[in-house]
Amino acid sequence: MNKFLPLLILVALLGCDEDGTATIDVVKKRVNNQIQTLVGRGDIALQKYDNKIKKVKNDLVKVKVSRKTFEQKLANKKSSLANL
């Protein structure tokens, strides 16, 4: 990772034209491949799966909360209409 830092600084100084962005993309892919080789692709896949489960659970909680608030607002609206 440290050997790519000067290259990234050089690319940043040259500007981000098409060649610069392509160089950054290539460096990013190589670093990702090195990390995946160190950690292992199976571990990364498991972590991605765990992250997806956490995201789905968080979204489910948000849906439940918004449903409860909607039901409360609906009940208030019905009662206010009944009072008219």
Distance bins in CASP14 RR format, pairs under 12 A and 6 or more apart:
PFRMAT RR
TARGET T0000
AUTHOR 0000-0000-0000
RMODE 2
METHOD distances of the structure
MODEL  1
1 7 0 0 0 0 0 1 0 0 0 0 0
1 8 0 0 0 0 0 1 0 0 0 0 0
1 27 0 0 0 0 0 1 0 0 0 0 0
1 28 0 0 0 0 0 1 0 0 0 0 0
1 30 0 0 0 0 0 1 0 0 0 0 0
1 31 1 0 0 1 0 0 0 0 0 0 0
1 32 0 0 0 0 0 1 0 0 0 0 0
1 34 1 0 0 1 0 0 0 0 0 0 0
1 35 0 0 0 0 1 0 0 0 0 0 0
1 38 0 0 0 0 0 1 0 0 0 0 0
2 8 0 0 0 0 0 1 0 0 0 0 0
2 9 0 0 0 0 0 1 0 0 0 0 0
2 31 0 0 0 0 0 1 0 0 0 0 0
3 27 0 0 0 0 0 1 0 0 0 0 0
3 30 0 0 0 0 0 1 0 0 0 0 0
3 31 0 0 0 0 0 1 0 0 0 0 0
3 34 0 0 0 0 0 1 0 0 0 0 0
4 10 0 0 0 0 0 1 0 0 0 0 0
4 11 0 0 0 0 1 0 0 0 0 0 0
4 23 0 0 0 0 0 1 0 0 0 0 0
4 24 0 0 0 0 0 1 0 0 0 0 0
4 26 0 0 0 0 0 1 0 0 0 0 0
4 27 1 0 1 0 0 0 0 0 0 0 0
4 28 0 0 0 0 1 0 0 0 0 0 0
4 29 0 0 0 0 0 1 0 0 0 0 0
4 30 1 0 0 1 0 0 0 0 0 0 0
4 31 1 0 0 1 0 0 0 0 0 0 0
4 32 0 0 0 0 0 1 0 0 0 0 0
4 34 0 0 0 0 1 0 0 0 0 0 0
5 11 0 0 0 0 0 1 0 0 0 0 0
5 12 0 0 0 0 0 1 0 0 0 0 0
5 27 0 0 0 0 0 1 0 0 0 0 0
5 31 0 0 0 0 0 1 0 0 0 0 0
6 12 0 0 0 0 0 1 0 0 0 0 0
6 13 0 0 0 0 0 1 0 0 0 0 0
6 27 0 0 0 0 0 1 0 0 0 0 0
7 13 0 0 0 0 0 1 0 0 0 0 0
7 14 0 0 0 0 0 1 0 0 0 0 0
7 20 0 0 0 0 0 1 0 0 0 0 0
7 23 1 0 0 1 0 0 0 0 0 0 0
7 24 0 0 0 0 1 0 0 0 0 0 0
7 26 0 0 0 0 0 1 0 0 0 0 0
7 27 1 0 0 1 0 0 0 0 0 0 0
7 28 0 0 0 0 0 1 0 0 0 0 0
7 30 0 0 0 0 0 1 0 0 0 0 0
7 31 0 0 0 0 0 1 0 0 0 0 0
8 14 0 0 0 0 0 1 0 0 0 0 0
8 15 0 0 0 0 0 1 0 0 0 0 0
8 16 0 0 0 0 0 1 0 0 0 0 0
8 20 0 0 0 0 0 1 0 0 0 0 0
8 23 0 0 0 0 1 0 0 0 0 0 0
8 24 1 0 0 1 0 0 0 0 0 0 0
8 25 0 0 0 0 0 1 0 0 0 0 0
8 26 0 0 0 0 0 1 0 0 0 0 0
8 27 1 0 0 1 0 0 0 0 0 0 0
8 28 0 0 0 0 1 0 0 0 0 0 0
8 30 0 0 0 0 0 1 0 0 0 0 0
8 31 0 0 0 0 1 0 0 0 0 0 0
9 15 0 0 0 0 0 1 0 0 0 0 0
9 24 0 0 0 0 0 1 0 0 0 0 0
9 27 0 0 0 0 0 1 0 0 0 0 0
10 19 0 0 0 0 0 1 0 0 0 0 0
10 20 0 0 0 0 1 0 0 0 0 0 0
10 23 0 0 0 0 1 0 0 0 0 0 0
10 24 0 0 0 0 0 1 0 0 0 0 0
10 27 0 0 0 0 0 1 0 0 0 0 0
11 17 0 0 0 0 1 0 0 0 0 0 0
11 18 0 0 0 0 0 1 0 0 0 0 0
11 19 0 0 0 0 1 0 0 0 0 0 0
11 20 1 0 1 0 0 0 0 0 0 0 0
11 21 0 0 0 0 1 0 0 0 0 0 0
11 22 0 0 0 0 1 0 0 0 0 0 0
11 23 1 0 1 0 0 0 0 0 0 0 0
11 24 1 0 1 0 0 0 0 0 0 0 0
11 25 0 0 0 0 0 1 0 0 0 0 0
11 26 0 0 0 0 0 1 0 0 0 0 0
11 27 0 0 0 0 1 0 0 0 0 0 0
11 28 0 0 0 0 0 1 0 0 0 0 0
12 20 0 0 0 0 1 0 0 0 0 0 0
12 21 0 0 0 0 0 1 0 0 0 0 0
12 23 0 0 0 0 0 1 0 0 0 0 0
12 24 0 0 0 0 1 0 0 0 0 0 0
12 27 0 0 0 0 0 1 0 0 0 0 0
13 20 0 0 0 0 0 1 0 0 0 0 0
14 20 1 0 0 1 0 0 0 0 0 0 0
14 21 0 0 0 0 0 1 0 0 0 0 0
14 23 0 0 0 0 1 0 0 0 0 0 0
14 24 0 0 0 0 0 1 0 0 0 0 0
15 21 0 0 0 0 1 0 0 0 0 0 0
15 23 0 0 0 0 0 1 0 0 0 0 0
15 24 0 0 0 0 0 1 0 0 0 0 0
16 22 0 0 0 0 0 1 0 0 0 0 0
16 23 0 0 0 0 1 0 0 0 0 0 0
16 24 1 0 0 1 0 0 0 0 0 0 0
16 25 0 0 0 0 0 1 0 0 0 0 0
17 23 0 0 0 0 1 0 0 0 0 0 0
17 24 0 0 0 0 0 1 0 0 0 0 0
18 24 0 0 0 0 0 1 0 0 0 0 0
18 25 0 0 0 0 0 1 0 0 0 0 0
19 25 0 0 0 0 0 1 0 0 0 0 0
19 26 0 0 0 0 0 1 0 0 0 0 0
20 26 0 0 0 0 1 0 0 0 0 0 0
20 27 0 0 0 0 1 0 0 0 0 0 0
20 28 0 0 0 0 0 1 0 0 0 0 0
21 27 0 0 0 0 0 1 0 0 0 0 0
21 28 0 0 0 0 0 1 0 0 0 0 0
22 28 0 0 0 0 0 1 0 0 0 0 0
22 29 0 0 0 0 0 1 0 0 0 0 0
23 29 0 0 0 0 0 1 0 0 0 0 0
23 30 0 0 0 0 0 1 0 0 0 0 0
24 30 0 0 0 0 0 1 0 0 0 0 0
24 31 0 0 0 0 0 1 0 0 0 0 0
25 31 0 0 0 0 0 1 0 0 0 0 0
25 32 0 0 0 0 0 1 0 0 0 0 0
26 32 0 0 0 0 0 1 0 0 0 0 0
26 33 0 0 0 0 0 1 0 0 0 0 0
27 33 0 0 0 0 0 1 0 0 0 0 0
27 34 0 0 0 0 0 1 0 0 0 0 0
28 34 0 0 0 0 0 1 0 0 0 0 0
28 35 0 0 0 0 0 1 0 0 0 0 0
29 35 0 0 0 0 0 1 0 0 0 0 0
29 36 0 0 0 0 0 1 0 0 0 0 0
30 36 0 0 0 0 0 1 0 0 0 0 0
30 37 0 0 0 0 0 1 0 0 0 0 0
31 37 0 0 0 0 0 1 0 0 0 0 0
31 38 0 0 0 0 0 1 0 0 0 0 0
32 38 0 0 0 0 0 1 0 0 0 0 0
32 39 0 0 0 0 0 1 0 0 0 0 0
32 40 0 0 0 0 0 1 0 0 0 0 0
32 41 0 0 0 0 0 1 0 0 0 0 0
32 44 0 0 0 0 1 0 0 0 0 0 0
33 39 0 0 0 0 0 1 0 0 0 0 0
33 40 0 0 0 0 0 1 0 0 0 0 0
33 41 0 0 0 0 0 1 0 0 0 0 0
33 44 0 0 0 0 0 1 0 0 0 0 0
34 40 0 0 0 0 0 1 0 0 0 0 0
35 41 0 0 0 0 0 1 0 0 0 0 0
35 43 0 0 0 0 0 1 0 0 0 0 0
35 44 0 0 0 0 1 0 0 0 0 0 0
35 47 0 0 0 0 0 1 0 0 0 0 0
36 42 0 0 0 0 1 0 0 0 0 0 0
36 43 0 0 0 0 1 0 0 0 0 0 0
36 44 1 0 1 0 0 0 0 0 0 0 0
36 45 0 0 0 0 1 0 0 0 0 0 0
36 47 0 0 0 0 0 1 0 0 0 0 0
36 48 0 0 0 0 0 1 0 0 0 0 0
37 43 0 0 0 0 0 1 0 0 0 0 0
37 44 0 0 0 0 0 1 0 0 0 0 0
38 44 0 0 0 0 0 1 0 0 0 0 0
39 45 0 0 0 0 0 1 0 0 0 0 0
39 46 0 0 0 0 0 1 0 0 0 0 0
39 47 0 0 0 0 1 0 0 0 0 0 0
39 48 0 0 0 0 0 1 0 0 0 0 0
40 46 0 0 0 0 1 0 0 0 0 0 0
40 47 0 0 0 0 0 1 0 0 0 0 0
41 47 0 0 0 0 0 1 0 0 0 0 0
41 48 0 0 0 0 0 1 0 0 0 0 0
42 48 0 0 0 0 1 0 0 0 0 0 0
42 49 0 0 0 0 1 0 0 0 0 0 0
43 49 0 0 0 0 0 1 0 0 0 0 0
43 50 0 0 0 0 0 1 0 0 0 0 0
44 50 0 0 0 0 0 1 0 0 0 0 0
44 51 0 0 0 0 0 1 0 0 0 0 0
45 51 0 0 0 0 0 1 0 0 0 0 0
45 52 0 0 0 0 0 1 0 0 0 0 0
46 52 0 0 0 0 0 1 0 0 0 0 0
46 53 0 0 0 0 0 1 0 0 0 0 0
47 53 0 0 0 0 0 1 0 0 0 0 0
47 54 0 0 0 0 0 1 0 0 0 0 0
48 54 0 0 0 0 0 1 0 0 0 0 0
48 55 0 0 0 0 0 1 0 0 0 0 0
49 55 0 0 0 0 0 1 0 0 0 0 0
49 56 0 0 0 0 0 1 0 0 0 0 0
50 56 0 0 0 0 0 1 0 0 0 0 0
50 57 0 0 0 0 0 1 0 0 0 0 0
51 57 0 0 0 0 0 1 0 0 0 0 0
51 58 0 0 0 0 0 1 0 0 0 0 0
52 58 0 0 0 0 0 1 0 0 0 0 0
52 59 0 0 0 0 0 1 0 0 0 0 0
53 59 0 0 0 0 0 1 0 0 0 0 0
53 60 0 0 0 0 0 1 0 0 0 0 0
54 60 0 0 0 0 0 1 0 0 0 0 0
54 61 0 0 0 0 0 1 0 0 0 0 0
55 61 0 0 0 0 0 1 0 0 0 0 0
55 62 0 0 0 0 0 1 0 0 0 0 0
56 62 0 0 0 0 0 1 0 0 0 0 0
56 63 0 0 0 0 0 1 0 0 0 0 0
57 63 0 0 0 0 0 1 0 0 0 0 0
57 64 0 0 0 0 0 1 0 0 0 0 0
58 64 0 0 0 0 0 1 0 0 0 0 0
58 65 0 0 0 0 0 1 0 0 0 0 0
59 65 0 0 0 0 0 1 0 0 0 0 0
59 66 0 0 0 0 0 1 0 0 0 0 0
60 66 0 0 0 0 0 1 0 0 0 0 0
60 67 0 0 0 0 0 1 0 0 0 0 0
61 67 0 0 0 0 0 1 0 0 0 0 0
61 68 0 0 0 0 0 1 0 0 0 0 0
62 68 0 0 0 0 0 1 0 0 0 0 0
62 69 0 0 0 0 0 1 0 0 0 0 0
63 69 0 0 0 0 0 1 0 0 0 0 0
63 70 0 0 0 0 0 1 0 0 0 0 0
64 70 0 0 0 0 0 1 0 0 0 0 0
64 71 0 0 0 0 0 1 0 0 0 0 0
65 71 0 0 0 0 0 1 0 0 0 0 0
65 72 0 0 0 0 0 1 0 0 0 0 0
66 72 0 0 0 0 0 1 0 0 0 0 0
66 73 0 0 0 0 0 1 0 0 0 0 0
67 73 0 0 0 0 0 1 0 0 0 0 0
67 74 0 0 0 0 0 1 0 0 0 0 0
68 74 0 0 0 0 0 1 0 0 0 0 0
68 75 0 0 0 0 0 1 0 0 0 0 0
69 75 0 0 0 0 0 1 0 0 0 0 0
69 76 0 0 0 0 0 1 0 0 0 0 0
70 76 0 0 0 0 0 1 0 0 0 0 0
70 77 0 0 0 0 0 1 0 0 0 0 0
71 77 0 0 0 0 0 1 0 0 0 0 0
71 78 0 0 0 0 0 1 0 0 0 0 0
72 78 0 0 0 0 0 1 0 0 0 0 0
72 79 0 0 0 0 0 1 0 0 0 0 0
73 79 0 0 0 0 0 1 0 0 0 0 0
73 80 0 0 0 0 0 1 0 0 0 0 0
74 80 0 0 0 0 0 1 0 0 0 0 0
74 81 0 0 0 0 0 1 0 0 0 0 0
75 81 0 0 0 0 0 1 0 0 0 0 0
75 82 0 0 0 0 0 1 0 0 0 0 0
76 82 0 0 0 0 0 1 0 0 0 0 0
76 83 0 0 0 0 0 1 0 0 0 0 0
77 83 0 0 0 0 0 1 0 0 0 0 0
77 84 0 0 0 0 0 1 0 0 0 0 0
78 84 0 0 0 0 0 1 0 0 0 0 0
END
